[in-house]
Amino acid sequence: MAVEIIMPKLGMSMEEGTVVEWLKKEGDAIKKGESIAVISSEKIEKDIEAPQDGVLLKIIAAQDETVAVGQAIGYIGQEGESMHEAEGREAVKKEEQVISTASQTARQEAATAIAAEETKPAPQMMARVSPAARKLAREAGIDLSKISGSGPKGRITRADIEKAIQMAQAPAPSVAEKQLKPQTNVEVEPSGVTVKPMTGMRKTIASRMLASLQQTAQLTIHMNADVTHLLELQEKLRQDEAIGKLTITDFIARAVVLSLLQHKQINSHYQNGQIQTYDAVHLGIAVALENGLIVPVVKHAESLSLREISQQIKTLSKKAREGALNSEEMTGSTFTITSLGAYGVEFFTPVLNPPEVGILGVGTATDVPVFIGEDIQRRKRLPLSLTFDHQIIDGAPASDFLRTVKTYLEAPYRLLWLS
């Protein structure tokens, strides 16, 4: 019997997911546990593994299609197996799911749409629309009644909506162009342009970054830290296998935690007109993924040693890249560190992760000549960029916090609580 490939629930708040890519095509032989597709929620991407050995009989949800949690996106079975029974079960399941998961807003919209339709002459037949096309049309503000479907029996597909979006975005011709250009009914597709709707993680990041800039008064200050001694200490500690490999990020994280304990105003949330200042430090460490950014959280970092912080960062970063983080590991941060040092960037302007009121950006360490007494020495300087919400924190206390971080980095032996 054919087995459904189900859209999984990757987090408590996840209601739907997007098929990012199919790694197999219909008819391919598949082994149980083999990755067959990549799906994404608002926060993370994850491979879906085959539930059994067999053949990928049918793909239900195409690439970039959004599907409700628990709904089938495809079927695995034996070669030549009939799909009629499985498709029947899926049709019933989809219908039940639409009814059971419809929100109050959706019901109100449906009621409004029905009332509006009742005032119009009844058409001979209601247009058939795929779920993905309906969702995309709603997000883009496309009127479905004006779209001619290219699918079977006039069904409106996602491709029809994407084409309508392209046409809507094309600049209108001038009066002169209209007069000079012969009138034809041929539609000309723009060349060299790829239109793709923003979905999943990228859409969530865009929404949050825009909201961050609209809701906060962000100011960024910069400072250099001399990390020459820190790099020397790091090299010495690498020789001790019991300690493990410590990265520059590990030292920075420890310095930030100690500094937040001294400047608790920075370790705060601002929401609903209230400032919530925390004793515990839940440190967010931004991790770059192929299609976005995710921030796993080191909980109660104030109680962890340098080595323990290092272990937590490595574990969480690995899980983030494998798409294995749970919702608890991605929420609750009170301050965030983000780095572009690996890309050769020095100073930059990190964007706050609300409701946090501070975020530290770390650049790449560079060699600079520095006067030490009368002598010139080569030193390593690390650029630090602190963005803070000026509604909550003034420039002076923000500068004090950043200077404390710098002091710890320039006296790295103070960070060595290694138990």
DOZATI-67161 format. One line per field, with one value per residue (C-alpha): residue in one letter; x, y, z; residue number from 1. Coordinates in steps of 0.5 Angstrom, whole numbers, plus 500, padded with zeros to 3 digits. Each point is the difference from the previous one (the first is absolute). Layout:
<markes>
rest: c(a; ...) $
xx: c(X; ...) $
yy: c(Y; ...) $
zz: c(Z; ...) $
nr: c(NUM; ...) $
</markes>
This chain:
<markes>
rest: c(m; a; v; e; i; i; m; p; k; l; g; m; s; m; e; e; g; t; v; v; e; w; l; k; k; e; g; d; a; i; k; k; g; e; s; i; a; v; i; s; s; e; k; i; e; k; d; i; e; a; p; q; d; g; v; l; l; k; i; i; a; a; q; d; e; t; v; a; v; g; q; a; i; g; y; i; g; q; e; g; e; s; m; h; e; a; e; g; r; e; a; v; k; k; e; e; q; v; i; s; t; a; s; q; t; a; r; q; e; a; a; t; a; i; a; a; e; e; t; k; p; a; p; q; m; m; a; r; v; s; p; a; a; r; k; l; a; r; e; a; g; i; d; l; s; k; i; s; g; s; g; p; k; g; r; i; t; r; a; d; i; e; k; a; i; q; m; a; q; a; p; a; p; s; v; a; e; k; q; l; k; p; q; t; n; v; e; v; e; p; s; g; v; t; v; k; p; m; t; g; m; r; k; t; i; a; s; r; m; l; a; s; l; q; q; t; a; q; l; t; i; h; m; n; a; d; v; t; h; l; l; e; l; q; e; k; l; r; q; d; e; a; i; g; k; l; t; i; t; d; f; i; a; r; a; v; v; l; s; l; l; q; h; k; q; i; n; s; h; y; q; n; g; q; i; q; t; y; d; a; v; h; l; g; i; a; v; a; l; e; n; g; l; i; v; p; v; v; k; h; a; e; s; l; s; l; r; e; i; s; q; q; i; k; t; l; s; k; k; a; r; e; g; a; l; n; s; e; e; m; t; g; s; t; f; t; i; t; s; l; g; a; y; g; v; e; f; f; t; p; v; l; n; p; p; e; v; g; i; l; g; v; g; t; a; t; d; v; p; v; f; i; g; e; d; i; q; r; r; k; r; l; p; l; s; l; t; f; d; h; q; i; i; d; g; a; p; a; s; d; f; l; r; t; v; k; t; y; l; e; a; p; y; r; l; l; w; l; s) $
xx: c(500; 502; 503; 499; 506; 497; 502; 503; 499; 507; 498; 494; 498; 500; 494; 503; 506; 503; 503; 507; 502; 499; 507; 496; 496; 493; 503; 506; 502; 500; 503; 497; 503; 503; 499; 495; 498; 501; 495; 500; 496; 501; 506; 504; 501; 500; 501; 494; 502; 496; 496; 501; 503; 497; 499; 498; 493; 498; 501; 494; 503; 505; 506; 499; 493; 497; 497; 496; 503; 498; 498; 503; 506; 501; 499; 505; 498; 502; 501; 494; 495; 493; 500; 492; 499; 505; 498; 493; 502; 505; 494; 495; 506; 501; 493; 500; 506; 498; 493; 504; 505; 497; 501; 495; 503; 499; 493; 498; 504; 496; 494; 501; 502; 494; 495; 504; 499; 493; 499; 503; 497; 501; 506; 499; 505; 505; 507; 504; 506; 506; 502; 507; 497; 494; 505; 505; 494; 498; 507; 501; 493; 498; 493; 499; 494; 504; 505; 499; 502; 505; 499; 496; 492; 502; 504; 504; 507; 505; 504; 494; 500; 508; 498; 495; 505; 505; 495; 498; 507; 502; 500; 494; 502; 499; 495; 506; 502; 492; 500; 506; 499; 495; 495; 500; 497; 507; 503; 507; 504; 505; 507; 506; 495; 499; 494; 499; 495; 504; 498; 502; 506; 502; 493; 500; 507; 498; 494; 503; 506; 495; 496; 507; 501; 493; 499; 507; 505; 506; 507; 507; 506; 507; 506; 507; 503; 507; 500; 507; 501; 493; 502; 507; 496; 495; 506; 503; 493; 500; 506; 495; 496; 496; 497; 499; 500; 498; 498; 500; 492; 501; 504; 496; 494; 503; 502; 493; 497; 504; 499; 492; 501; 503; 495; 494; 496; 503; 497; 493; 493; 496; 493; 493; 503; 504; 507; 501; 507; 503; 505; 501; 504; 497; 505; 498; 505; 498; 502; 500; 496; 500; 493; 500; 502; 498; 502; 500; 501; 505; 495; 503; 507; 501; 501; 504; 508; 504; 500; 493; 498; 505; 496; 493; 502; 503; 494; 495; 503; 501; 492; 498; 504; 497; 493; 499; 499; 494; 495; 503; 507; 498; 496; 501; 507; 502; 506; 502; 507; 501; 507; 502; 507; 501; 498; 505; 495; 503; 495; 492; 493; 497; 492; 497; 496; 494; 498; 507; 503; 508; 504; 507; 503; 507; 505; 506; 507; 505; 507; 502; 506; 499; 505; 502; 504; 505; 500; 495; 497; 496; 493; 494; 493; 493; 495; 494; 493; 494; 493; 496; 493; 500; 493; 503; 508; 503; 507; 504; 498; 500; 507; 502; 498; 504; 506; 499; 500; 506; 503; 499; 502; 507; 501; 498; 502; 494; 496; 503; 495; 501; 496) $
yy: c(500; 507; 504; 508; 504; 505; 508; 499; 505; 503; 505; 501; 506; 497; 499; 499; 499; 501; 495; 503; 494; 493; 496; 494; 500; 496; 493; 500; 494; 502; 497; 501; 506; 503; 508; 501; 507; 506; 504; 507; 503; 508; 498; 494; 495; 493; 494; 495; 492; 495; 496; 493; 497; 500; 505; 507; 499; 507; 507; 504; 507; 503; 504; 507; 497; 502; 494; 499; 496; 493; 500; 495; 503; 494; 492; 494; 493; 494; 501; 500; 501; 503; 507; 500; 498; 505; 506; 499; 500; 506; 504; 498; 502; 507; 501; 499; 504; 506; 500; 498; 505; 506; 506; 505; 505; 495; 499; 507; 501; 495; 502; 507; 497; 496; 506; 504; 494; 500; 507; 498; 496; 493; 497; 494; 496; 502; 501; 494; 503; 496; 501; 503; 504; 503; 502; 503; 504; 502; 503; 503; 503; 497; 499; 493; 502; 503; 494; 495; 493; 496; 494; 494; 502; 508; 499; 506; 498; 503; 501; 504; 505; 501; 502; 505; 503; 501; 503; 505; 502; 501; 508; 503; 502; 508; 503; 501; 492; 498; 504; 498; 492; 496; 497; 493; 495; 496; 500; 502; 496; 504; 497; 500; 500; 495; 501; 496; 502; 501; 494; 496; 502; 506; 503; 500; 503; 506; 501; 500; 504; 505; 500; 501; 506; 503; 499; 502; 506; 496; 503; 497; 501; 497; 499; 496; 495; 497; 493; 498; 497; 497; 496; 498; 497; 497; 496; 498; 497; 496; 496; 497; 495; 500; 507; 499; 505; 507; 505; 507; 500; 496; 505; 506; 497; 499; 507; 502; 496; 503; 507; 499; 498; 507; 504; 496; 506; 497; 493; 502; 500; 506; 498; 502; 507; 496; 499; 493; 499; 493; 497; 494; 501; 496; 501; 500; 498; 501; 495; 501; 495; 499; 504; 504; 501; 496; 502; 494; 502; 498; 500; 502; 502; 504; 493; 497; 500; 502; 493; 498; 506; 498; 493; 503; 504; 495; 495; 505; 502; 493; 499; 507; 498; 493; 503; 496; 506; 499; 507; 500; 501; 506; 504; 504; 504; 506; 502; 498; 500; 500; 499; 502; 499; 494; 504; 505; 505; 505; 505; 499; 502; 494; 500; 499; 494; 502; 500; 500; 507; 499; 496; 499; 500; 497; 501; 497; 501; 504; 502; 507; 504; 502; 505; 496; 505; 503; 493; 498; 493; 496; 499; 496; 505; 497; 504; 500; 504; 500; 502; 502; 503; 507; 500; 496; 501; 507; 500; 501; 493; 496; 503; 497; 494; 499; 503; 494; 495; 503; 500; 492; 499; 503; 497; 493; 496; 503; 496; 493; 497; 493; 495) $
zz: c(500; 498; 506; 501; 500; 506; 501; 507; 505; 502; 506; 504; 496; 493; 496; 493; 497; 493; 495; 499; 495; 498; 501; 496; 494; 499; 498; 504; 505; 507; 506; 507; 504; 493; 499; 495; 501; 503; 504; 503; 506; 502; 504; 497; 494; 501; 496; 500; 500; 496; 505; 497; 494; 493; 494; 500; 497; 500; 502; 502; 503; 494; 502; 503; 502; 507; 504; 506; 506; 500; 492; 495; 495; 497; 500; 501; 498; 495; 493; 496; 506; 499; 503; 500; 507; 503; 496; 502; 507; 499; 497; 506; 505; 496; 501; 507; 502; 496; 504; 507; 499; 497; 505; 502; 495; 494; 502; 500; 493; 497; 503; 497; 493; 500; 502; 494; 495; 502; 497; 494; 494; 501; 495; 497; 503; 506; 498; 503; 504; 503; 507; 499; 494; 505; 506; 495; 497; 507; 502; 493; 500; 493; 498; 499; 496; 494; 500; 494; 503; 495; 504; 499; 499; 501; 507; 502; 502; 504; 493; 498; 506; 499; 493; 502; 505; 495; 495; 506; 502; 493; 498; 497; 492; 499; 496; 494; 501; 499; 494; 497; 502; 495; 504; 501; 505; 501; 507; 500; 506; 503; 498; 506; 505; 506; 504; 507; 505; 507; 505; 506; 504; 495; 500; 508; 500; 496; 504; 507; 497; 497; 507; 504; 496; 501; 507; 503; 500; 498; 501; 499; 503; 498; 504; 499; 505; 500; 499; 499; 507; 499; 494; 504; 505; 495; 497; 507; 502; 494; 502; 506; 497; 507; 498; 493; 494; 502; 495; 500; 500; 507; 503; 497; 503; 507; 500; 498; 506; 505; 497; 500; 508; 501; 495; 501; 497; 493; 502; 499; 496; 498; 498; 502; 503; 505; 501; 503; 502; 502; 505; 495; 494; 494; 494; 493; 495; 493; 495; 492; 496; 493; 499; 506; 508; 506; 507; 505; 507; 506; 506; 507; 497; 506; 504; 494; 500; 494; 498; 501; 496; 494; 500; 500; 494; 496; 502; 498; 494; 497; 502; 496; 494; 500; 501; 507; 505; 504; 501; 507; 498; 495; 505; 506; 499; 504; 496; 493; 497; 492; 496; 493; 502; 495; 494; 501; 503; 505; 503; 498; 503; 503; 500; 507; 501; 504; 506; 501; 501; 498; 495; 499; 493; 500; 494; 497; 504; 496; 501; 502; 502; 507; 504; 507; 503; 495; 496; 495; 500; 496; 504; 498; 500; 501; 497; 505; 498; 505; 498; 506; 500; 502; 503; 506; 500; 499; 497; 506; 503; 494; 499; 507; 498; 494; 503; 506; 494; 497; 507; 501; 493; 501; 507; 497; 507; 503; 496; 502; 505; 496; 505) $
nr: c(1; 2; 3; 4; 5; 6; 7; 8; 9; 10; 11; 12; 13; 14; 15; 16; 17; 18; 19; 20; 21; 22; 23; 24; 25; 26; 27; 28; 29; 30; 31; 32; 33; 34; 35; 36; 37; 38; 39; 40; 41; 42; 43; 44; 45; 46; 47; 48; 49; 50; 51; 52; 53; 54; 55; 56; 57; 58; 59; 60; 61; 62; 63; 64; 65; 66; 67; 68; 69; 70; 71; 72; 73; 74; 75; 76; 77; 78; 79; 80; 81; 82; 83; 84; 85; 86; 87; 88; 89; 90; 91; 92; 93; 94; 95; 96; 97; 98; 99; 100; 101; 102; 103; 104; 105; 106; 107; 108; 109; 110; 111; 112; 113; 114; 115; 116; 117; 118; 119; 120; 121; 122; 123; 124; 125; 126; 127; 128; 129; 130; 131; 132; 133; 134; 135; 136; 137; 138; 139; 140; 141; 142; 143; 144; 145; 146; 147; 148; 149; 150; 151; 152; 153; 154; 155; 156; 157; 158; 159; 160; 161; 162; 163; 164; 165; 166; 167; 168; 169; 170; 171; 172; 173; 174; 175; 176; 177; 178; 179; 180; 181; 182; 183; 184; 185; 186; 187; 188; 189; 190; 191; 192; 193; 194; 195; 196; 197; 198; 199; 200; 201; 202; 203; 204; 205; 206; 207; 208; 209; 210; 211; 212; 213; 214; 215; 216; 217; 218; 219; 220; 221; 222; 223; 224; 225; 226; 227; 228; 229; 230; 231; 232; 233; 234; 235; 236; 237; 238; 239; 240; 241; 242; 243; 244; 245; 246; 247; 248; 249; 250; 251; 252; 253; 254; 255; 256; 257; 258; 259; 260; 261; 262; 263; 264; 265; 266; 267; 268; 269; 270; 271; 272; 273; 274; 275; 276; 277; 278; 279; 280; 281; 282; 283; 284; 285; 286; 287; 288; 289; 290; 291; 292; 293; 294; 295; 296; 297; 298; 299; 300; 301; 302; 303; 304; 305; 306; 307; 308; 309; 310; 311; 312; 313; 314; 315; 316; 317; 318; 319; 320; 321; 322; 323; 324; 325; 326; 327; 328; 329; 330; 331; 332; 333; 334; 335; 336; 337; 338; 339; 340; 341; 342; 343; 344; 345; 346; 347; 348; 349; 350; 351; 352; 353; 354; 355; 356; 357; 358; 359; 360; 361; 362; 363; 364; 365; 366; 367; 368; 369; 370; 371; 372; 373; 374; 375; 376; 377; 378; 379; 380; 381; 382; 383; 384; 385; 386; 387; 388; 389; 390; 391; 392; 393; 394; 395; 396; 397; 398; 399; 400; 401; 402; 403; 404; 405; 406; 407; 408; 409; 410; 411; 412; 413; 414; 415; 416; 417; 418; 419) $
</markes>
